[in-house]
Amino acid sequence: MAIDDARSETRTWKDRAAYLEGQRQLDSRLLETFRQKAYRSGADIPDVLKKT
């Protein structure tokens, strides 16, 4: 029974990690979209991101 509980817990953590990775990717895409819109609207580009 303890082995089944451990497997279940492992499965839960794997599912959570997969969900969080998907959410991170979505957040990254949204951030990029808003960043581009801001730059097009005249927002300053930080020095660290400027191409030299």
Secondary structure, 3 states (H helix, E strand, C coil): CHHHHHHHHHHHHHHHHHHHHHHHHHHHHHHHHHHHHHHHCCCCCCHHHCCC
